[in-house]
Amino acid sequence: MDLSFIQFLWFILIGVLWTGYLALEGFGFGTGMLLRILPRGEKDRRAMLNAIGPHWDGNEVWVLTAGGATFAAFPEWYATMFSGMYLALVLVLVCLIVRICALEWRKAINSDAWRNTWDWAHTIATWIVSILWGVAFANLVQGMKIQVLDPSGNVVPADHVDTANLVGDQVHVLTGGFFSLLTPFTILGGLVTLTLFLSHGALFIAVKTAGELHDRAKALAQRLLVGTIVVVAAWALWANFAYSNNPVVSLIPLVIAAVGLVAAYFLLAQGNEVRAFVAHFVAIAAAVAFIWVTIFPDAMESSIDPAYTLSLAQASATAPTQGIMTVAALVFVPIVLGYTIWAYKVFSKRINPATIPDGEVGLDMKKIRQFDTV
């Protein structure tokens, strides 16, 4: 089955949506992971949370849109991926919910124990979700134990797979189970997103804060970038030469990502954290492009037999559906981009922990328990 232009277009658009999510929410996850490491007191923690406060919920829109676009444009891809990775994605969802609760409820009660509890919950949740996203994307590159089943639930022999009539009669299913998703390659992929988000978060805090917190974030980002470069290089080279469907073309985004990370390191060494953050942002975008080029023209590759691989053409929705979606995307994607740029411009001022008021924040726990609203 040949891939049409509109199918290719939606494959690219979904990649753009994932780029927006990982590059923007990546520094939010990094900030959360550093919440118990970088600060030296409550004002530092409040400054870090204030830095991501205006943006984290808007950044979550990107992943919702990416999932929705996959569901509408490539329903078989969505069904196979979300059912096969069900437990992992439920864990991601739980972590994201815990993170939201931590961000919204931390300031509700004036209690050190209350704040510390939510800070730890926030930190642990972001560490877990940062690893899981990398494991998930590494599985797309490596391939999973996918087979094709008939309506009775029996495995279809590889030489009997009907590539032209899969939806309804024959469907792709992950038959390996949850632990089949964990391999040395995918675990290293989890470390890739972990290190990328850590360095991205440290750079963001260096860009958004002033004073001693800024200096510590800048120094930490410099150290983290060394580890990030090593981990990303090891995984990307492994992916390119062992699993890429297009090993020559995928070298282009790989090189761009490498240049972006190295440039971020040297720009930070020169004292320019803003340009270093931009270079790091470009590196994450190139990393997503690398994954997309690596798997193309497949949506999900089978590690059992190439005949069980789900191609983009097989996974695609009908042309009229994708046509309607294209019109909607032309209207709403520029709006989302415009709002995002506007929000970052409005909240571009640096935050100095020293200027945060000393006053108590939140309600008194004893008064709440006594139903005293005074």
N, C-alpha and C positions, 0 to 999 in steps of 0.2 A: 504494500500500500504506500503510495506516494504522499508526501506531506504537502498540503496546500499552503499558499502564502498566508492566509488568515490563521491557520493553525500554527505556523511558524511565528507569526506576529504575537499570538497569545502566549506562546512559550517564552518569548522574549519579555513580554509584559509581566508575566508571573515572576520571572527572574528579577525584573526591576523592582517589583513589590517586595520581594525577599531582600533585595539589596537595601531598600529603604528601611526595612525593619531591623536587619542585623547591624547596619551602619549607624542607625540612630539609637535604637534601644540597646545596642551593644555597650555604649558608654553608661547607660542606666544600670545595666547588669554589673558592669565593672565598678561603678560607684557603690552599688550594694555590696559587692564582694569585699570592697575596701573599707566598709563602714566601721568594722571593728579593728582595723589595722592602721589606717592612716591618721585618724583624729587623735588629739591629745586631750580632749575634753568635750563637754556637751556643746559648746558653741561651734566647735569644728564639725561635729556631727550634724548640727542644725544647718550649718553652711553647706555641707555636702548635699543634704536632702533638699535644701532650698534651690540648689543648682539644678537638680533634675525635676523639681516640683512642677514647674509650668509645662513640662514636655513629656513626661513618661506616659501619661494616658493618651496623648495624641500619637505617640510613637506606637502604641499597641494597635492602633487602627491599621497599620501596615500589615501586620500578621493576619488580622481578621480579613482584610481585603485579599491577601494572597491566598488564604484558604478558600474564600468564597469564589475567587476567580478560577482556582483549580477545579472546584466543584462544578462550576458552570461550563468552563471551556474544555476540561478533560475529565469528565465524570468517572471513567474507569480508572484513571490514575488516582483520583481522590479516593475512590472506594478501596482500591488495593492498598494504597499507602496508609490511609487512616485506620483501616481495619487491621492491617498487618502490624502497624506500630501502635496499636490501641493502648496497651498498658503504658508504654513509654510516653505517649501523648497525654494520657490521663495524669501521669506524674508531672509532666510539664504544666498542665492546666492547674493542678493543685498548687504547685510552686508559684505560679503567677497569681493565683488567688491569695495565697499567703503574703506575697509581696505587696499586693494592693492593700490588704488589711493592715500590714505594717506601716505603709506610707500614710494611710488615712487615719488610723487609730492611735498611732504613736503619740500624737499631740493632744489626745482627748483627755488623758488623766495625768494629773501632776504628781507623778511618782517615779522615782528612779528605777525601781524594780519593774514597773510597767514598761517604761521606755527601753530598758535593757532587754527585756523579754522580746519585744517586737524588733529591736535592732538585731538580735541574734537570729530570730525567725527570718528577717529580711536577708541577712547575710547567707544563711544556710540555703534558703530557697534560691537565691541567685547563683550560688556556686553549683547547685544541682542542675538548674535549668541551663546554665551556660555549657555544661558538659553534654547534656542530653541533646541540645541542638546540633552540636558537632557530630555526635554519634549518628543522629538521624541523617544528616547530609552525607556523611561518609558511607552509610549504607546505600544511598542512591548511587554513589560512585562505584562501590565495590560490587554491588549486586546482592540480592537476597535469595533465600531459599523459596523461590516462587514457582508454583506449578499451576497448570490449568485444570480446572475441575468441570465435569459435566453437570447437568441439572440434578443428577442423583447424588452428587458429592464425590464421585469417583474421579481419580486422577486420569486425565486423558493422556495416552501415550504421546511422546514428543512428535512422532511422525504422523499423528492424527489430529494435530492442532489445526483448527479452522481459523486461520488468521483474518479471514474476511467477515466472520460472523461470530464475534466473541461475546458481545454484550447480549445477555439473555440465554444463550445456548451454552457457551463456554466462558468461564470467568477466571481471572487470575487471582490466586490466593497465596498468602504467605503460609507455608506449611511447616516452617522450621521452628516456630514458637518464639517467645520473647528472647530467650538466651541466645538464639541464633543471630541476633542483632549485635551481639558483643563479640568482637574479634580483635586481635591486636591492631589491625588497621583502623577499625571504627573507634576503638578506645583512644588511639592516637589522634583521630579526628576530633574526639571530644576535648582533648588537650589543646587542639588548635583553636577552637572557639573560646576555650577557657582563657588561654594566654592572650588571644586577640582582644577579648573583652576587658581583661585586667589592664592591659596597656592602654586601651582606648579610654577606659574609665579614668585612669590616672592622668592621661593627657587632658581629658575634659575638665577634671578638677583643677589642673594647672591653668587651664584657659579661663575658668570661671571664677577662681578665687584669688585673693590677695593675701599678703602677709606670710606668716610662717607655714600655714597650711599649703599655700601655693608652692613654697620652696620645697616642702616635703613631697608634694605630689609630683613636682618636676623631677626631683632626684629619683623617686621611685619609678616613674615612667621610663627614665633613662636605663635603669637596671632591668625593668621588665621587658623592654624592647629587645634586649639581647636574647633572652629566653624565647620570646615570641618568634624572632627571626629563625632561630634554630629549629623550633618545633614545626613551624609552618613550612620551612624548606624541606624538612625530612618527610612530612606527610605529602606535600604537593609533588615532590619528585617520585615518591612511591606511587601515588595515584596516577601520575601522568604516564609512567612507563609500564605500570602493571595493569591498569584498568581503563585508561582513556580510550574512547571510541575514535578520537581524533587527536592522537598524540603530538602531531606537528602543530596543528592550529592551537591546541590548548596551551602550548608553550607561550603564546603571546600574552594572555592574561596572567599566566604564572610569572612571567618576567616583570610585567607591570606591577603585580602585587609585591614582588621582591624589591623592586626599585622604590615603591612607596614606603615599605617598612624601613629600608636602609636610609632613605631620605628623611623619614621621620626621626630616626636616631641622630643623624648629623645635624638636622635643623634644631632639634632640642638641645644638642650639645652647644650650638651657637646661641642659645637663649631665646629662640623663636618658637614658643610652644604653640602659637596659633597655626603657623604653617606646618608644624610637625603634626598637629591634629588633622589638618586637611590632607596631608600626605597619607596618614594612617587611615583616614576615611576612604581615600582612593584605593588603598591596599585591600580593604574589606570588600569594596565594590568589585575589584578585580578578582578577588577570591571567589565570589559568587559567580562571576562570569566564567571563571575557570571550571567550576563544577558544572555549569550549564553546558559549556562546550564539551566537557568530558563525557557527559551522558548522552548528548545529542547523537542520533535522532530517537533515542529510546527515552521512555518515561521511567521505567523500572526494569532493570536488567535481572535476569534469573541466573543465579550461580549454579543451578542444577543442570540446565540445558538451554542453549540459546533459543530453542524453539518456544520456550516458555516466557521469553522476554516480552514485556509490554511496550510496544512502540508508541510514540506520540500520535501517529495516525490512527492506530487501533483505539487509543484511549480517548480520542477527540469526540466532542459533541458535534451536532449537525452544523452545517455552514450558516443557516439562518440564525441559530442561537448565538453563534460567535459574532455574526454581523450585528445583531442587536446589542450585544455586549460591547462591541467596538465603539458604537455610537455613544453608549453610556460612559465608556472610558474616556472618550475624547472630551466629554463635558466635565466629568467629576475629577479625573486625575489632575488636571491643571488647578482645579480649586483646592484640592488637598495639598498640592505642592506649594501653591501660593500662600495658603494658611500656615503651612509649616515654616516657610521662609519668613513670613511676617512675625510669627511667634518667636522665632529665634532672634530676630532683629530687635523686637520689643524688650526681650529679657536678656540682652547681650551684656549688661553691666556686670562687672566683677563683684563678687561678694566677699567682704572682709569679715571674718569671724569676730574681730575686735569691735565691730559696730553693731553686732547683734545685742539687743537689750538684755539686761540681767533679770528682768521680771519673770515670774513664774508663768508657765504655760500649762493649760489644762485644768480640769475640774478637780476638786478635792475628793479623794476616794471615800473618806469618812462621811462627808456630807451626802455623797451619792447613796451610800448604804443606809443612811438615816432618812432618805427621801427629803433632804433639806436642800432646797433650790436657792437659798439665800447665799 
